Amino acid sequence: MNDNPHLLAIMESKMAQARLQLQHASFDKADDLLAQVKIYAEALRTKSSTH
């Protein structure tokens, strides 16, 4: 099963949440969300390189 679309959707959602947090000056929350995006991006990169 290809999880790539699911991982991309999660990343897009987290980035949208981070943008919203930045608009509300919640920088720590935005930073946490962006850290999560990095984790999902690395997972996506790892999955792509093994295929």
PDB file of N, CA, C and O in Angstrom:
ATOM      1  N   MET A   1       0.838  -1.183   0.000  1.00  0.00           N
ATOM      2  CA  MET A   1       0.000   0.000   0.000  1.00  0.00           C
ATOM      3  C   MET A   1       0.884   1.247   0.000  1.00  0.00           C
ATOM      4  O   MET A   1       1.878   1.308   0.723  1.00  0.00           O
ATOM      5  N   ASN A   2       0.526   2.219  -0.797  1.00  0.00           N
ATOM      6  CA  ASN A   2       1.281   3.465  -0.910  1.00  0.00           C
ATOM      7  C   ASN A   2       0.754   4.477   0.101  1.00  0.00           C
ATOM      8  O   ASN A   2      -0.351   5.000  -0.047  1.00  0.00           O
ATOM      9  N   ASP A   3       1.557   4.749   1.129  1.00  0.00           N
ATOM     10  CA  ASP A   3       1.171   5.712   2.167  1.00  0.00           C
ATOM     11  C   ASP A   3       1.564   7.138   1.820  1.00  0.00           C
ATOM     12  O   ASP A   3       1.252   8.057   2.578  1.00  0.00           O
ATOM     13  N   ASN A   4       2.238   7.350   0.698  1.00  0.00           N
ATOM     14  CA  ASN A   4       2.715   8.679   0.359  1.00  0.00           C
ATOM     15  C   ASN A   4       1.610   9.725   0.326  1.00  0.00           C
ATOM     16  O   ASN A   4       1.798  10.794   0.907  1.00  0.00           O
ATOM     17  N   PRO A   5       0.465   9.486  -0.318  1.00  0.00           N
ATOM     18  CA  PRO A   5      -0.593  10.508  -0.303  1.00  0.00           C
ATOM     19  C   PRO A   5      -1.070  10.822   1.114  1.00  0.00           C
ATOM     20  O   PRO A   5      -1.382  11.972   1.424  1.00  0.00           O
ATOM     21  N   HIS A   6      -1.128   9.815   1.966  1.00  0.00           N
ATOM     22  CA  HIS A   6      -1.554  10.027   3.344  1.00  0.00           C
ATOM     23  C   HIS A   6      -0.535  10.893   4.094  1.00  0.00           C
ATOM     24  O   HIS A   6      -0.917  11.814   4.816  1.00  0.00           O
ATOM     25  N   LEU A   7       0.743  10.601   3.927  1.00  0.00           N
ATOM     26  CA  LEU A   7       1.787  11.397   4.571  1.00  0.00           C
ATOM     27  C   LEU A   7       1.771  12.834   4.067  1.00  0.00           C
ATOM     28  O   LEU A   7       1.949  13.771   4.845  1.00  0.00           O
ATOM     29  N   LEU A   8       1.558  13.008   2.772  1.00  0.00           N
ATOM     30  CA  LEU A   8       1.492  14.368   2.215  1.00  0.00           C
ATOM     31  C   LEU A   8       0.302  15.138   2.786  1.00  0.00           C
ATOM     32  O   LEU A   8       0.422  16.325   3.091  1.00  0.00           O
ATOM     33  N   ALA A   9      -0.827  14.483   2.930  1.00  0.00           N
ATOM     34  CA  ALA A   9      -2.008  15.136   3.495  1.00  0.00           C
ATOM     35  C   ALA A   9      -1.761  15.553   4.938  1.00  0.00           C
ATOM     36  O   ALA A   9      -2.170  16.638   5.351  1.00  0.00           O
ATOM     37  N   ILE A  10      -1.100  14.706   5.699  1.00  0.00           N
ATOM     38  CA  ILE A  10      -0.775  15.046   7.088  1.00  0.00           C
ATOM     39  C   ILE A  10       0.159  16.251   7.119  1.00  0.00           C
ATOM     40  O   ILE A  10      -0.033  17.168   7.917  1.00  0.00           O
ATOM     41  N   MET A  11       1.169  16.250   6.253  1.00  0.00           N
ATOM     42  CA  MET A  11       2.103  17.364   6.207  1.00  0.00           C
ATOM     43  C   MET A  11       1.406  18.667   5.845  1.00  0.00           C
ATOM     44  O   MET A  11       1.672  19.703   6.453  1.00  0.00           O
ATOM     45  N   GLU A  12       0.518  18.621   4.862  1.00  0.00           N
ATOM     46  CA  GLU A  12      -0.220  19.818   4.456  1.00  0.00           C
ATOM     47  C   GLU A  12      -1.074  20.344   5.602  1.00  0.00           C
ATOM     48  O   GLU A  12      -1.145  21.552   5.827  1.00  0.00           O
ATOM     49  N   SER A  13      -1.715  19.441   6.319  1.00  0.00           N
ATOM     50  CA  SER A  13      -2.537  19.831   7.457  1.00  0.00           C
ATOM     51  C   SER A  13      -1.692  20.483   8.550  1.00  0.00           C
ATOM     52  O   SER A  13      -2.072  21.516   9.101  1.00  0.00           O
ATOM     53  N   LYS A  14      -0.553  19.880   8.858  1.00  0.00           N
ATOM     54  CA  LYS A  14       0.333  20.429   9.893  1.00  0.00           C
ATOM     55  C   LYS A  14       0.860  21.799   9.479  1.00  0.00           C
ATOM     56  O   LYS A  14       0.966  22.697  10.314  1.00  0.00           O
ATOM     57  N   MET A  15       1.192  21.969   8.197  1.00  0.00           N
ATOM     58  CA  MET A  15       1.679  23.268   7.728  1.00  0.00           C
ATOM     59  C   MET A  15       0.586  24.328   7.811  1.00  0.00           C
ATOM     60  O   MET A  15       0.860  25.472   8.174  1.00  0.00           O
ATOM     61  N   ALA A  16      -0.638  23.961   7.479  1.00  0.00           N
ATOM     62  CA  ALA A  16      -1.758  24.901   7.593  1.00  0.00           C
ATOM     63  C   ALA A  16      -1.975  25.300   9.051  1.00  0.00           C
ATOM     64  O   ALA A  16      -2.221  26.468   9.351  1.00  0.00           O
ATOM     65  N   GLN A  17      -1.883  24.327   9.950  1.00  0.00           N
ATOM     66  CA  GLN A  17      -2.020  24.622  11.375  1.00  0.00           C
ATOM     67  C   GLN A  17      -0.893  25.546  11.844  1.00  0.00           C
ATOM     68  O   GLN A  17      -1.125  26.453  12.643  1.00  0.00           O
ATOM     69  N   ALA A  18       0.308  25.318  11.356  1.00  0.00           N
ATOM     70  CA  ALA A  18       1.450  26.158  11.733  1.00  0.00           C
ATOM     71  C   ALA A  18       1.234  27.585  11.246  1.00  0.00           C
ATOM     72  O   ALA A  18       1.507  28.535  11.978  1.00  0.00           O
ATOM     73  N   ARG A  19       0.745  27.746  10.015  1.00  0.00           N
ATOM     74  CA  ARG A  19       0.468  29.097   9.499  1.00  0.00           C
ATOM     75  C   ARG A  19      -0.549  29.815  10.379  1.00  0.00           C
ATOM     76  O   ARG A  19      -0.388  30.998  10.681  1.00  0.00           O
ATOM     77  N   LEU A  20      -1.580  29.112  10.785  1.00  0.00           N
ATOM     78  CA  LEU A  20      -2.598  29.691  11.651  1.00  0.00           C
ATOM     79  C   LEU A  20      -1.999  30.104  12.992  1.00  0.00           C
ATOM     80  O   LEU A  20      -2.307  31.178  13.508  1.00  0.00           O
ATOM     81  N   GLN A  21      -1.155  29.264  13.548  1.00  0.00           N
ATOM     82  CA  GLN A  21      -0.521  29.587  14.817  1.00  0.00           C
ATOM     83  C   GLN A  21       0.381  30.813  14.681  1.00  0.00           C
ATOM     84  O   GLN A  21       0.450  31.636  15.594  1.00  0.00           O
ATOM     85  N   LEU A  22       1.073  30.937  13.547  1.00  0.00           N
ATOM     86  CA  LEU A  22       1.910  32.109  13.313  1.00  0.00           C
ATOM     87  C   LEU A  22       1.068  33.375  13.225  1.00  0.00           C
ATOM     88  O   LEU A  22       1.469  34.429  13.718  1.00  0.00           O
ATOM     89  N   GLN A  23      -0.099  33.268  12.596  1.00  0.00           N
ATOM     90  CA  GLN A  23      -0.990  34.429  12.495  1.00  0.00           C
ATOM     91  C   GLN A  23      -1.460  34.881  13.873  1.00  0.00           C
ATOM     92  O   GLN A  23      -1.750  36.060  14.077  1.00  0.00           O
ATOM     93  N   HIS A  24      -1.533  33.952  14.814  1.00  0.00           N
ATOM     94  CA  HIS A  24      -1.979  34.262  16.170  1.00  0.00           C
ATOM     95  C   HIS A  24      -0.804  34.437  17.136  1.00  0.00           C
ATOM     96  O   HIS A  24      -0.981  34.455  18.354  1.00  0.00           O
ATOM     97  N   ALA A  25       0.391  34.565  16.570  1.00  0.00           N
ATOM     98  CA  ALA A  25       1.623  34.787  17.340  1.00  0.00           C
ATOM     99  C   ALA A  25       1.893  33.678  18.358  1.00  0.00           C
ATOM    100  O   ALA A  25       2.466  33.933  19.417  1.00  0.00           O
ATOM    101  N   SER A  26       1.486  32.470  18.044  1.00  0.00           N
ATOM    102  CA  SER A  26       1.783  31.309  18.891  1.00  0.00           C
ATOM    103  C   SER A  26       3.006  30.602  18.317  1.00  0.00           C
ATOM    104  O   SER A  26       2.905  29.531  17.719  1.00  0.00           O
ATOM    105  N   PHE A  27       4.156  31.227  18.514  1.00  0.00           N
ATOM    106  CA  PHE A  27       5.374  30.769  17.859  1.00  0.00           C
ATOM    107  C   PHE A  27       5.845  29.405  18.342  1.00  0.00           C
ATOM    108  O   PHE A  27       6.334  28.603  17.547  1.00  0.00           O
ATOM    109  N   ASP A  28       5.704  29.135  19.631  1.00  0.00           N
ATOM    110  CA  ASP A  28       6.118  27.824  20.146  1.00  0.00           C
ATOM    111  C   ASP A  28       5.277  26.706  19.542  1.00  0.00           C
ATOM    112  O   ASP A  28       5.808  25.659  19.173  1.00  0.00           O
ATOM    113  N   LYS A  29       3.981  26.922  19.440  1.00  0.00           N
ATOM    114  CA  LYS A  29       3.083  25.919  18.860  1.00  0.00           C
ATOM    115  C   LYS A  29       3.415  25.718  17.374  1.00  0.00           C
ATOM    116  O   LYS A  29       3.446  24.589  16.885  1.00  0.00           O
ATOM    117  N   ALA A  30       3.661  26.826  16.667  1.00  0.00           N
ATOM    118  CA  ALA A  30       4.016  26.730  15.251  1.00  0.00           C
ATOM    119  C   ALA A  30       5.326  25.974  15.074  1.00  0.00           C
ATOM    120  O   ALA A  30       5.461  25.157  14.163  1.00  0.00           O
ATOM    121  N   ASP A  31       6.279  26.247  15.940  1.00  0.00           N
ATOM    122  CA  ASP A  31       7.568  25.554  15.876  1.00  0.00           C
ATOM    123  C   ASP A  31       7.389  24.056  16.087  1.00  0.00           C
ATOM    124  O   ASP A  31       8.008  23.252  15.390  1.00  0.00           O
ATOM    125  N   ASP A  32       6.552  23.679  17.040  1.00  0.00           N
ATOM    126  CA  ASP A  32       6.272  22.263  17.295  1.00  0.00           C
ATOM    127  C   ASP A  32       5.626  21.606  16.075  1.00  0.00           C
ATOM    128  O   ASP A  32       5.990  20.490  15.706  1.00  0.00           O
ATOM    129  N   LEU A  33       4.682  22.285  15.456  1.00  0.00           N
ATOM    130  CA  LEU A  33       4.017  21.732  14.269  1.00  0.00           C
ATOM    131  C   LEU A  33       5.006  21.566  13.118  1.00  0.00           C
ATOM    132  O   LEU A  33       4.973  20.559  12.410  1.00  0.00           O
ATOM    133  N   LEU A  34       5.884  22.548  12.930  1.00  0.00           N
ATOM    134  CA  LEU A  34       6.882  22.441  11.866  1.00  0.00           C
ATOM    135  C   LEU A  34       7.887  21.326  12.137  1.00  0.00           C
ATOM    136  O   LEU A  34       8.381  20.696  11.202  1.00  0.00           O
ATOM    137  N   ALA A  35       8.188  21.082  13.393  1.00  0.00           N
ATOM    138  CA  ALA A  35       9.057  19.955  13.746  1.00  0.00           C
ATOM    139  C   ALA A  35       8.386  18.641  13.358  1.00  0.00           C
ATOM    140  O   ALA A  35       9.046  17.713  12.891  1.00  0.00           O
ATOM    141  N   GLN A  36       7.071  18.569  13.553  1.00  0.00           N
ATOM    142  CA  GLN A  36       6.332  17.369  13.156  1.00  0.00           C
ATOM    143  C   GLN A  36       6.358  17.199  11.641  1.00  0.00           C
ATOM    144  O   GLN A  36       6.472  16.079  11.144  1.00  0.00           O
ATOM    145  N   VAL A  37       6.253  18.308  10.903  1.00  0.00           N
ATOM    146  CA  VAL A  37       6.317  18.251   9.436  1.00  0.00           C
ATOM    147  C   VAL A  37       7.665  17.689   9.004  1.00  0.00           C
ATOM    148  O   VAL A  37       7.735  16.886   8.073  1.00  0.00           O
ATOM    149  N   LYS A  38       8.725  18.101   9.668  1.00  0.00           N
ATOM    150  CA  LYS A  38      10.065  17.580   9.336  1.00  0.00           C
ATOM    151  C   LYS A  38      10.129  16.067   9.529  1.00  0.00           C
ATOM    152  O   LYS A  38      10.730  15.359   8.721  1.00  0.00           O
ATOM    153  N   ILE A  39       9.512  15.577  10.593  1.00  0.00           N
ATOM    154  CA  ILE A  39       9.501  14.133  10.856  1.00  0.00           C
ATOM    155  C   ILE A  39       8.768  13.399   9.739  1.00  0.00           C
ATOM    156  O   ILE A  39       9.251  12.383   9.240  1.00  0.00           O
ATOM    157  N   TYR A  40       7.606  13.909   9.347  1.00  0.00           N
ATOM    158  CA  TYR A  40       6.853  13.269   8.263  1.00  0.00           C
ATOM    159  C   TYR A  40       7.596  13.369   6.936  1.00  0.00           C
ATOM    160  O   TYR A  40       7.556  12.437   6.132  1.00  0.00           O
ATOM    161  N   ALA A  41       8.273  14.487   6.701  1.00  0.00           N
ATOM    162  CA  ALA A  41       9.047  14.646   5.466  1.00  0.00           C
ATOM    163  C   ALA A  41      10.180  13.626   5.408  1.00  0.00           C
ATOM    164  O   ALA A  41      10.453  13.049   4.355  1.00  0.00           O
ATOM    165  N   GLU A  42      10.828  13.413   6.532  1.00  0.00           N
ATOM    166  CA  GLU A  42      11.906  12.421   6.580  1.00  0.00           C
ATOM    167  C   GLU A  42      11.353  11.014   6.338  1.00  0.00           C
ATOM    168  O   GLU A  42      11.972  10.213   5.638  1.00  0.00           O
ATOM    169  N   ALA A  43      10.196  10.720   6.915  1.00  0.00           N
ATOM    170  CA  ALA A  43       9.561   9.416   6.686  1.00  0.00           C
ATOM    171  C   ALA A  43       9.223   9.243   5.208  1.00  0.00           C
ATOM    172  O   ALA A  43       9.406   8.165   4.643  1.00  0.00           O
ATOM    173  N   LEU A  44       8.733  10.300   4.597  1.00  0.00           N
ATOM    174  CA  LEU A  44       8.396  10.249   3.175  1.00  0.00           C
ATOM    175  C   LEU A  44       9.652  10.055   2.333  1.00  0.00           C
ATOM    176  O   LEU A  44       9.655   9.274   1.382  1.00  0.00           O
ATOM    177  N   ARG A  45      10.706  10.762   2.683  1.00  0.00           N
ATOM    178  CA  ARG A  45      11.973  10.642   1.949  1.00  0.00           C
ATOM    179  C   ARG A  45      12.523   9.219   2.087  1.00  0.00           C
ATOM    180  O   ARG A  45      13.002   8.646   1.109  1.00  0.00           O
ATOM    181  N   THR A  46      12.459   8.649   3.289  1.00  0.00           N
ATOM    182  CA  THR A  46      12.937   7.288   3.529  1.00  0.00           C
ATOM    183  C   THR A  46      12.135   6.274   2.729  1.00  0.00           C
ATOM    184  O   THR A  46      12.703   5.357   2.137  1.00  0.00           O
ATOM    185  N   LYS A  47      10.813   6.437   2.710  1.00  0.00           N
ATOM    186  CA  LYS A  47       9.962   5.507   1.961  1.00  0.00           C
ATOM    187  C   LYS A  47      10.260   5.612   0.465  1.00  0.00           C
ATOM    188  O   LYS A  47      10.271   4.600  -0.236  1.00  0.00           O
ATOM    189  N   SER A  48      10.501   6.819  -0.023  1.00  0.00           N
ATOM    190  CA  SER A  48      10.757   7.018  -1.442  1.00  0.00           C
ATOM    191  C   SER A  48      12.094   6.416  -1.866  1.00  0.00           C
ATOM    192  O   SER A  48      12.224   5.884  -2.968  1.00  0.00           O
ATOM    193  N   SER A  49      13.079   6.505  -0.984  1.00  0.00           N
ATOM    194  CA  SER A  49      14.404   5.989  -1.364  1.00  0.00           C
ATOM    195  C   SER A  49      14.493   4.473  -1.304  1.00  0.00           C
ATOM    196  O   SER A  49      15.420   3.892  -1.870  1.00  0.00           O
ATOM    197  N   THR A  50      13.554   3.821  -0.635  1.00  0.00           N
ATOM    198  CA  THR A  50      13.596   2.367  -0.558  1.00  0.00           C
ATOM    199  C   THR A  50      12.845   1.707  -1.708  1.00  0.00           C
ATOM    200  O   THR A  50      12.884   0.486  -1.857  1.00  0.00           O
ATOM    201  N   HIS A  51      12.169   2.500  -2.512  1.00  0.00           N
ATOM    202  CA  HIS A  51      11.409   1.921  -3.652  1.00  0.00           C
ATOM    203  C   HIS A  51      12.118   2.116  -4.935  1.00  0.00           C
ATOM    204  O   HIS A  51      11.625   1.696  -5.982  1.00  0.00           O
TER     205      HIS A  51
END
